[in-house]
Amino acid sequence: MNPDRQPDRPDWRRVALGLGVPFMAIVPVAPFLGFLSWTIMGIPVILVWMFVWFPLTSLCLWLCEQRS
C-alpha cells in the first residue's frame, strides 16, 4: 500500500457543482416562482424556469465530470 496515495473521495467542489447548483436552482426557487402570474410568450415563468434547467443541469454534471 502506498502511503502517498490519497483515498478516492469525491471533491466537494465537484459535488457542489454537479448536484448543489441544480438543486439550489430548483428546490428553493420553484415554490416562489409558482406564485407568480408572469408569463413568457404565454408560458408561465415556472415552466420556463424548469425547462431551462434541464439542459443546465446536464451542463453542470458535464462540467463536474470534466474537472476530474
N, C-alpha and C positions, 0 to 999 in steps of 0.2 A: 504494500500500500504506500502510495506516495504522499508524504505529509504536506507537500506544497500545493497539492491539488485541492481546489475549493469544491465542496459538495454541489451537486447540480440542484440549485434552488432558483426559482424564478426571480428575476429582478423586479422589485416593487414598482419601478418606473414603467416597465413594460406592462405590468398588470394594470396599473392605473390608466395607462393609455388605451390598452385593449379592452378593458372592462369598465373601468371607472368613468371615463369620459362619456361613453354612450349611456351608461346607467344614470349618471347625473344629468344628462341632457333629456332623458325621457321621464324618469320616475318623479322627480320633484317638480318639473316644469309642466307636464301634461295636465295635472288637475287644474292648474291656474289657466292654462290655455283653453280648457274645456268650458270655462265660464264665459269666455269672450264671445261676442257675436260678430266678430270681424270675419270678413271673407276675403280670399284672394282669388280673383277671377271666378267668383261664385262658389268656391270651395271653402268650407270652414277652416280657420287657421290651424286648428288642432290636427286635422287630417294632413294638411300641407306639412306641418312640423314632423309628424310621424313618418310620412313618406320620404321626406328629405333625409331623415336619419337612417333609413335603410341602407343607402349606399355609404353614408358617412360612417356607420358602424363597421361596415366591411373595410373601409379605408383605415379606420383605427386599428382593426385587427391585422390588416396587412402591414401597416407601419410597425406594429408591435413585433410581428414576425421578422421583419427586415432588420430590426435592431439587434437581433441575436447573433 
